[in-house]
């Protein structure tokens, strides 16, 4: 894991993230839910989140307060609404203005969406106020170790004792994309040293998923039985 040299000029990781996302093509078909490998991966993640909620004894998510850091266009929050979360208890934070506007457009008005750098706005939410702080493929887009740690510290501040960080991200580098890097489980433990971590591997490696689903979508499940999973869904619980 590389980190920023403190003797060099100050580094603005938030600005760097904006630049990296500006290079990404808009409306990338690879991530469309009309594309079978993307749909199957999303459904797999949804099932894993449902299992985690049940494992915590949360059969009714309506009372739970959840903030998503890096909520993007609001797609994940929409999924959570369908699971039974209520708009009044959901909160989104998004660094990129265009994505924040899109999230506000598609989500119910009662879901608060703030365009902000969470590391610069720790008081957006009260300390120990959230049952769940959720991030999905945010940390793999952060290439500065110090910034990762600052964001993790803010997220941990918001989690109430007995709650946790819900983490979905990939663990291996993508040699074709220098704008991202994998976040292995030992690094997750470093970021949240006080947490109790449980994790399961998910998501068939996207190049494999795209290749096999061109033959038949059912092959996603078949190939996913082998150790070809690139992501983890982790629950990092804050002790009471």
C-alpha positions as CSV (number, residue, x, y, z in Angstrom):
1,X,0.0,0.0,0.0
2,X,1.5,3.3,-1.0
3,X,1.0,6.5,1.0
4,X,1.6,10.2,0.4
5,X,5.0,11.5,1.3
6,X,4.5,14.1,4.1
7,X,7.6,15.9,2.9
8,X,6.2,16.6,-0.5
9,X,3.6,19.2,-1.6
10,X,0.2,18.9,0.1
11,X,-2.0,16.4,-1.7
12,X,-5.7,16.9,-2.2
13,X,-7.1,13.4,-2.5
14,X,-10.7,14.6,-2.8
15,X,-9.7,16.7,-5.9
16,X,-7.8,13.7,-7.3
17,X,-10.9,11.5,-6.9
18,X,-13.0,14.1,-8.8
19,X,-10.4,14.0,-11.6
20,X,-10.4,10.2,-11.7
21,X,-14.1,10.0,-12.0
22,X,-14.1,12.6,-14.7
23,X,-12.1,10.3,-16.8
24,X,-14.6,7.5,-16.5
25,X,-17.1,7.1,-19.4
26,X,-20.6,8.1,-18.6
27,X,-23.3,5.4,-18.8
28,X,-20.8,2.5,-18.8
29,X,-22.6,-0.6,-20.0
30,X,-20.5,-2.8,-17.8
31,X,-22.3,-1.5,-14.7
32,X,-25.9,-1.4,-16.2
33,X,-28.4,-3.7,-14.5
34,X,-29.5,-4.6,-18.0
35,X,-26.1,-6.3,-18.4
36,X,-26.4,-9.8,-17.0
37,X,-23.0,-10.0,-15.1
38,X,-23.7,-6.6,-13.4
39,X,-27.3,-7.7,-12.5
40,X,-26.1,-11.0,-11.1
41,X,-23.4,-9.4,-9.0
42,X,-25.9,-6.8,-7.6
43,X,-28.4,-9.5,-6.7
44,X,-25.6,-11.5,-5.0
45,X,-24.6,-8.5,-2.9
46,X,-28.3,-7.8,-2.0
47,X,-28.7,-11.3,-0.7
48,X,-25.5,-11.0,1.3
49,X,-26.7,-7.8,2.9
50,X,-30.0,-9.4,3.8
51,X,-28.2,-12.3,5.4
52,X,-26.1,-9.8,7.5
53,X,-29.2,-7.9,8.6
54,X,-30.8,-11.2,9.7
55,X,-27.6,-12.3,11.5
56,X,-27.8,-9.1,13.5
57,X,-31.4,-9.9,14.5
58,X,-32.8,-7.0,12.4
59,X,-35.9,-8.5,10.8
60,X,-37.4,-5.1,10.5
61,X,-35.0,-2.5,9.2
62,X,-37.4,0.4,9.6
63,X,-36.0,1.7,12.9
64,X,-32.4,1.5,11.7
65,X,-30.5,4.6,10.9
66,X,-28.1,4.3,8.0
67,X,-25.7,6.7,6.2
68,X,-24.0,5.7,2.9
69,X,-20.7,7.4,2.4
70,X,-20.2,7.8,-1.4
71,X,-23.9,7.3,-2.2
72,X,-23.3,8.0,-5.9
73,X,-26.5,8.3,-7.9
74,X,-28.6,6.8,-5.1
75,X,-28.9,3.3,-6.4
76,X,-27.8,1.5,-3.2
77,X,-30.1,3.6,-1.1
78,X,-33.0,2.7,-3.4
79,X,-32.1,-1.0,-2.8
80,X,-32.2,-0.4,0.9
81,X,-35.7,1.2,0.7
82,X,-37.0,-1.9,-1.0
83,X,-35.5,-4.0,1.8
84,X,-37.6,-2.1,4.3
85,X,-35.5,0.9,5.4
86,X,-37.5,4.1,5.7
87,X,-36.5,7.4,4.0
88,X,-36.5,9.4,7.2
89,X,-33.7,7.2,8.6
90,X,-31.5,7.2,5.4
91,X,-28.7,9.7,4.7
92,X,-26.4,9.9,1.8
93,X,-23.1,11.7,1.4
94,X,-21.5,12.2,-2.1
95,X,-18.4,14.0,-3.1
96,X,-19.3,14.5,-6.8
97,X,-21.9,17.2,-7.4
98,X,-23.4,15.6,-10.5
99,X,-24.0,12.3,-8.7
100,X,-25.4,14.0,-5.7
101,X,-27.9,15.8,-7.9
102,X,-28.9,12.6,-9.5
103,X,-29.4,10.9,-6.1
104,X,-31.6,13.7,-5.0
105,X,-33.7,13.4,-8.2
106,X,-34.4,9.6,-7.8
107,X,-34.7,9.3,-4.0
108,X,-37.7,10.3,-1.9
109,X,-37.3,13.9,-0.5
110,X,-37.1,12.5,3.0
111,X,-33.8,10.9,2.2
112,X,-31.1,13.6,3.0
113,X,-28.3,13.7,0.4
114,X,-25.4,16.0,1.1
115,X,-22.7,16.9,-1.4
116,X,-19.6,17.0,0.8
117,X,-16.2,15.5,1.5
118,X,-17.0,13.5,4.6
119,X,-13.5,13.9,6.0
120,X,-14.1,17.7,6.1
121,X,-17.6,17.4,7.5
122,X,-17.6,15.0,10.5
123,X,-20.4,17.0,12.2
124,X,-22.9,16.3,9.4
125,X,-24.1,13.5,11.8
126,X,-23.9,13.2,15.5
127,X,-21.3,10.9,17.1
128,X,-22.6,7.4,17.8
129,X,-25.9,8.1,15.9
130,X,-26.0,5.5,13.1
131,X,-26.8,1.8,13.3
132,X,-25.0,1.3,9.9
133,X,-22.4,3.3,8.1
134,X,-22.3,1.8,4.6
135,X,-19.6,2.1,1.9
136,X,-19.6,0.3,-1.4
137,X,-16.5,0.5,-3.6
138,X,-15.4,3.9,-2.2
139,X,-12.1,3.0,-0.5
140,X,-10.8,1.2,-3.6
141,X,-11.0,4.6,-5.4
142,X,-8.9,6.3,-2.7
143,X,-5.2,6.0,-3.4
144,X,-3.9,8.0,-0.4
145,X,-3.5,6.0,2.8
146,X,-3.9,8.9,5.1
147,X,-7.1,10.0,3.4
148,X,-8.4,6.5,3.7
149,X,-7.7,6.5,7.4
150,X,-9.3,9.9,7.9
151,X,-12.5,8.7,6.2
152,X,-12.5,5.5,8.2
153,X,-12.2,7.5,11.4
154,X,-15.2,9.7,10.5
155,X,-17.3,6.7,9.7
156,X,-16.3,5.0,12.9
157,X,-17.2,8.2,14.8
158,X,-20.8,8.0,13.4
159,X,-21.4,4.4,14.3
160,X,-23.3,3.8,17.5
161,X,-22.0,1.0,19.9
162,X,-23.6,-2.3,18.8
163,X,-23.9,-0.9,15.2
164,X,-21.2,-1.3,12.5
165,X,-19.7,-0.4,9.2
166,X,-21.1,-2.3,6.3
167,X,-18.3,-2.6,3.8
168,X,-18.4,-3.9,0.2
169,X,-15.3,-3.5,-1.9
170,X,-12.8,-5.4,-4.0
171,X,-9.6,-6.8,-2.5
172,X,-7.3,-7.2,-5.6
173,X,-5.7,-4.6,-7.9
174,X,-7.0,-4.1,-11.4
175,X,-3.9,-3.9,-13.6
176,X,-6.0,-2.3,-16.3
177,X,-7.1,0.6,-14.1
178,X,-4.5,2.6,-12.3
179,X,-7.3,4.8,-10.8
180,X,-8.3,2.1,-8.3
181,X,-6.6,-0.4,-6.0
182,X,-7.8,-3.4,-4.0
183,X,-8.3,-3.1,-0.3
184,X,-7.4,-6.5,1.3
185,X,-8.9,-7.6,4.6
186,X,-5.7,-6.8,6.6
187,X,-6.0,-3.2,5.4
188,X,-9.7,-3.1,6.5
189,X,-8.6,-4.3,10.0
190,X,-5.9,-1.5,10.0
191,X,-8.6,1.1,9.2
192,X,-10.9,-0.1,12.0
193,X,-8.7,-1.5,14.7
194,X,-11.3,-1.4,17.4
195,X,-13.9,-3.2,15.3
196,X,-15.0,-6.8,15.3
197,X,-14.8,-7.9,11.7
198,X,-16.7,-10.6,9.9
199,X,-16.5,-11.0,6.1
200,X,-17.6,-13.2,3.3
201,X,-16.2,-13.2,-0.3
202,X,-18.6,-12.2,-3.1
203,X,-18.7,-11.3,-6.7
204,X,-17.2,-13.4,-9.5
205,X,-14.2,-11.7,-11.0
206,X,-15.8,-9.3,-13.5
207,X,-13.7,-10.4,-16.6
208,X,-14.7,-14.0,-15.9
209,X,-18.3,-13.0,-15.2
210,X,-18.5,-11.1,-18.5
211,X,-17.0,-14.0,-20.5
212,X,-19.2,-16.8,-19.0
213,X,-22.5,-14.9,-19.0
214,X,-22.1,-14.3,-22.8
215,X,-22.5,-18.1,-23.1
216,X,-25.4,-18.3,-20.5
217,X,-26.2,-16.2,-17.4
218,X,-26.5,-19.4,-15.3
219,X,-22.8,-19.9,-15.7
220,X,-22.2,-17.0,-13.2
221,X,-23.5,-19.1,-10.4
222,X,-21.6,-22.2,-11.5
223,X,-18.2,-20.4,-11.8
224,X,-18.8,-18.5,-8.6
225,X,-18.3,-21.8,-6.7
226,X,-14.6,-21.6,-7.4
227,X,-12.3,-19.2,-5.6
228,X,-12.6,-16.5,-8.2
229,X,-14.4,-13.9,-6.1
230,X,-12.8,-10.4,-6.0
231,X,-14.9,-8.6,-3.4
232,X,-15.8,-8.9,0.2
233,X,-18.9,-7.9,2.2
234,X,-17.7,-7.1,5.7
235,X,-19.4,-6.2,8.9
236,X,-17.2,-4.3,11.3
237,X,-19.0,-4.0,14.6
238,X,-18.4,-1.3,17.2
239,X,-18.3,-2.9,20.7
240,X,-20.9,-1.8,23.1
